[in-house]
Amino acid sequence: MTSVQLKEQTPIETAFALAQMASSTALSYFRKQLDIEKKCDESPVTVADLQIEREVRAMLGTCFPEHEVLGEEYGAGDLTKENVWVIDPIDGTRSFISGHPLFGFLLAYIKAGKSQIGMVSMPALGELFVGILGQGASLNGEKIRVSGQTQISEAILSINEGEKLFAFEPQIHARLVQAGHTRRFGYDCYPHALLAAGHIDGVVDYDLKPFDFLPLVGLIEAAGGIISDWQGRPLTFQSDGKVVSAATPELHRALLDLIASERTLKPI
């Protein structure tokens, strides 16, 4: 595709092109011998993470040179600009380097503080979840929507980053593992994508960065769900990384109340 053709693309067309490109690059490295480096926070990074983000930034620079980009590996400039793209080249690098297929590519397009596009691509699964403001959400082109579950006692819940919750929020962890009808421990973006598709009813997440959670906002909201911080506030570049997503307002409120509860429980 020529630079002229790229410049003529809409943000939606660009988002799909970026997802396809990122998926191809990720799969070219997946389950291959990789050099792994550690960042200052001890999280791993590979050549695949870095190459995908460089490729995404290059395409965005051609298509929308006036837009800002926030990425996990190369940071950001002025996030007060009206148009900002948010990218996580490989969400779940630990899964990626261990041959586990539940890693994703995350993308958001935010205009004037409002998410226009939220995308979760799962390259190894061949699944592309997309939420577009005013157009709903889809999985591989088929419409999806959150479940209608309102009762926490009947809910299928995902507890993400369980070992961090156990270490740093033990009472909240203790309450979560006794909540709901069915619980699964998870990581990264896929549980939130499954919520958008109606398979999971609620997700409690912890210690995320803006490039982890902002792409989820457009997807979950387009699918009819709710996502916020643990106080119920909208997620922004300044949010603290404690996240709750839910299928309905009633379930969202119940999860927030559970997190805020002062009940003391012993871990089971």
C-alpha distance (Angstrom), angle and dihedral (degrees) to the residues before:
residue distance angle dihedral
M1 . . .
T2 3.80 . .
S3 3.79 124.8 .
V4 3.80 89.2 -111.2
Q5 3.82 91.1 55.2
L6 3.80 90.9 47.2
K7 3.80 91.4 52.2
E8 3.79 89.7 53.7
Q9 3.80 93.7 56.5
T10 3.80 121.7 108.1
P11 3.82 119.2 -127.8
I12 3.81 89.4 -102.7
E13 3.80 92.9 51.7
T14 3.78 89.7 46.8
A15 3.81 92.2 50.4
F16 3.81 91.5 54.8
A17 3.79 91.5 46.7
L18 3.80 90.8 50.3
A19 3.81 92.0 50.2
Q20 3.79 91.4 51.3
M21 3.79 92.4 48.1
A22 3.82 93.7 46.4
S23 3.80 91.9 48.1
S24 3.78 92.3 51.7
T25 3.79 92.8 49.6
A26 3.81 94.0 45.7
L27 3.80 93.0 50.5
S28 3.80 91.4 49.1
Y29 3.82 87.6 64.2
F30 3.82 101.0 31.8
R31 3.82 115.1 118.1
K32 3.79 90.6 1.9
Q33 3.80 127.7 119.3
L34 3.82 106.5 -82.7
D35 3.75 137.3 -177.8
I36 3.81 107.7 -125.0
E37 3.78 124.2 -157.5
K38 3.79 129.6 -171.7
K39 3.78 123.0 -128.2
C40 3.79 123.1 -144.0
D41 3.83 90.8 -86.7
E42 3.83 90.0 52.9
S43 3.81 92.4 -111.1
P44 3.82 114.5 137.2
V45 3.79 126.3 -111.4
T46 3.80 128.9 -173.0
V47 3.77 137.3 -166.6
A48 3.81 86.6 -101.1
D49 3.83 92.6 60.7
L50 3.78 91.1 49.3
Q51 3.81 96.8 44.1
I52 3.80 94.0 48.3
E53 3.77 92.5 51.3
R54 3.80 92.2 47.5
E55 3.81 90.7 50.7
V56 3.81 92.6 47.6
R57 3.78 92.5 48.3
A58 3.80 90.9 48.7
M59 3.80 92.8 53.3
L60 3.80 92.8 45.2
G61 3.78 89.8 48.3
T62 3.80 89.3 56.2
C63 3.81 96.8 42.0
F64 3.79 99.6 39.1
P65 3.80 111.0 11.4
E66 3.80 91.7 168.8
H67 3.83 93.4 57.5
E68 3.81 124.8 93.8
V69 3.82 124.3 -126.8
L70 3.79 130.4 -150.6
G71 3.80 113.7 -166.7
E72 3.78 134.4 169.9
E73 3.79 96.5 -123.6
Y74 3.81 104.3 35.9
G75 3.79 103.2 30.2
A76 3.79 126.4 -141.0
G77 3.74 145.0 -80.8
D78 3.78 124.7 -149.8
L79 3.81 108.3 -4.6
T80 3.81 91.5 -178.6
K81 3.80 89.4 76.0
E82 3.80 115.9 114.5
N83 3.83 94.0 -119.3
V84 3.81 119.9 47.5
W85 3.80 130.7 167.4
V86 3.80 118.2 -156.6
I87 3.79 120.3 -158.9
D88 3.78 138.0 -179.9
P89 3.81 105.5 -173.7
I90 3.79 94.7 -160.4
D91 3.78 116.0 9.7
G92 3.78 102.8 -164.8
T93 3.78 103.0 30.2
R94 3.81 89.0 169.8
S95 3.80 88.7 59.1
F96 3.80 90.5 45.5
I97 3.80 95.0 53.1
S98 3.82 92.6 45.4
G99 3.81 93.8 53.2
H100 3.80 92.6 -109.9
P101 3.83 111.4 144.7
L102 3.81 97.3 -143.6
F103 3.80 97.7 95.0
G104 3.77 121.5 114.2
F105 3.77 147.1 -165.9
L106 3.80 112.7 -125.1
L107 3.78 127.0 -158.1
A108 3.80 135.1 172.2
Y109 3.76 132.0 178.2
I110 3.81 111.4 -157.6
K111 3.79 122.9 -171.7
A112 3.81 120.9 -172.1
G113 3.79 90.1 -15.8
K114 3.82 94.7 -53.1
S115 3.78 123.0 110.3
Q116 3.79 110.1 -119.7
I117 3.81 98.6 173.0
G118 3.79 130.2 20.0
M119 3.78 118.7 -176.1
V120 3.80 135.9 -177.2
S121 3.79 114.3 -176.5
M122 3.82 119.1 -171.8
P123 3.82 102.7 -165.0
A124 3.81 98.8 -175.5
L125 3.81 91.4 48.6
G126 3.80 96.2 43.6
E127 3.81 90.9 -126.4
L128 3.80 126.3 137.0
F129 3.80 118.2 -172.6
V130 3.80 114.5 -167.8
G131 3.79 132.3 -180.0
I132 3.81 119.7 -170.4
L133 3.78 122.8 -173.3
G134 3.80 109.0 -106.6
Q135 3.82 93.5 3.6
G136 3.80 103.6 72.7
A137 3.79 128.7 -129.6
S138 3.79 133.4 -63.6
L139 3.79 143.0 -172.7
N140 3.80 112.7 -146.8
G141 3.79 88.6 -21.6
E142 3.82 96.6 -49.5
K143 3.80 118.2 114.3
I144 3.80 116.1 -107.2
R145 3.78 133.9 -174.0
V146 3.79 137.9 -177.2
S147 3.80 120.7 -98.7
G148 3.79 120.5 -97.7
Q149 3.80 94.4 -123.0
T150 3.80 112.6 146.2
Q151 3.82 102.0 163.8
I152 3.79 118.3 82.6
S153 3.81 89.9 -158.0
E154 3.81 89.6 62.9
A155 3.80 98.0 36.9
I156 3.79 129.7 117.8
L157 3.79 104.0 -134.2
S158 3.78 134.5 -168.7
I159 3.79 117.5 -151.8
N160 3.79 105.6 -158.8
E161 3.81 124.9 -160.2
G162 3.80 89.4 13.5
E163 3.79 97.1 173.7
K164 3.81 91.7 52.4
L165 3.80 90.5 49.4
F166 3.80 90.1 48.5
A167 3.80 91.2 50.9
F168 3.81 100.7 41.5
E169 3.83 106.0 20.1
P170 3.82 102.8 29.8
Q171 3.81 97.0 159.0
I172 3.79 92.2 50.1
H173 3.80 89.0 47.2
A174 3.80 90.0 50.7
R175 3.80 91.7 52.7
L176 3.80 94.0 45.5
V177 3.80 95.0 52.4
Q178 3.80 88.5 56.1
A179 3.80 95.8 46.1
G180 3.77 131.7 92.3
H181 3.77 133.8 14.9
T182 3.81 96.3 -84.3
R183 3.78 129.1 14.5
R184 3.78 131.6 -166.2
F185 3.78 128.4 -177.5
G186 3.78 112.9 -131.0
Y187 3.77 147.9 163.1
D188 3.76 140.0 -141.4
C189 3.79 127.7 -9.1
Y190 3.80 105.7 -31.3
P191 3.83 98.9 81.5
H192 3.82 89.3 53.6
A193 3.82 90.1 49.7
L194 3.80 89.8 50.5
L195 3.81 87.9 51.8
A196 3.81 89.7 54.5
A197 3.82 88.4 52.2
G198 3.82 93.1 50.7
H199 3.81 99.2 -109.6
I200 3.81 98.2 107.1
D201 3.81 122.2 39.0
G202 3.80 102.2 -158.9
V203 3.81 140.6 9.8
V204 3.79 128.4 -164.0
D205 3.80 113.0 -164.1
Y206 3.79 136.0 -179.0
D207 3.81 142.2 -160.4
L208 3.80 97.5 13.4
K209 3.79 128.7 157.4
P210 3.84 126.2 -137.5
F211 3.80 91.8 -99.1
D212 3.84 87.7 54.8
F213 3.79 98.4 50.9
L214 3.82 109.6 23.7
P215 3.84 94.1 69.6
L216 3.82 88.0 53.7
V217 3.80 92.6 57.9
G218 3.80 96.9 68.2
L219 3.81 92.4 44.6
I220 3.80 98.3 47.4
E221 3.80 95.4 41.9
A222 3.82 92.0 48.0
A223 3.82 88.1 51.9
G224 3.82 90.1 54.1
G225 3.79 98.4 -101.8
I226 3.79 135.4 120.5
I227 3.79 129.5 -119.8
S228 3.80 127.4 180.0
D229 3.76 144.6 137.8
W230 3.81 120.0 -80.1
Q231 3.82 90.5 -86.2
G232 3.81 92.0 54.1
R233 3.80 93.7 -107.1
P234 3.83 122.5 141.1
L235 3.79 114.8 -95.3
T236 3.80 116.4 -106.7
F237 3.79 138.8 163.8
Q238 3.82 86.6 -85.4
S239 3.83 98.4 51.3
D240 3.80 117.6 125.3
G241 3.82 97.5 -123.4
K242 3.81 98.1 -108.0
V243 3.80 103.8 125.0
V244 3.80 138.9 -176.8
S245 3.79 124.3 -172.8
A246 3.79 123.9 -176.7
A247 3.78 141.6 172.1
T248 3.81 97.0 -125.8
P249 3.81 139.6 20.6
E250 3.81 90.0 -113.7
L251 3.79 94.1 54.3
H252 3.80 91.6 42.6
R253 3.81 90.1 54.4
A254 3.80 91.5 47.7
L255 3.81 91.7 52.3
L256 3.80 92.1 48.1
D257 3.82 89.6 50.1
L258 3.80 90.9 49.0
I259 3.80 91.5 51.8
A260 3.80 92.0 47.3
S261 3.80 94.7 45.2
E262 3.79 118.0 120.7
R263 3.79 92.6 -150.0
T264 3.78 110.9 128.7
L265 3.78 115.5 -139.9
K266 3.74 132.6 174.9
P267 3.81 114.8 -123.1
I268 3.80 110.3 -103.0
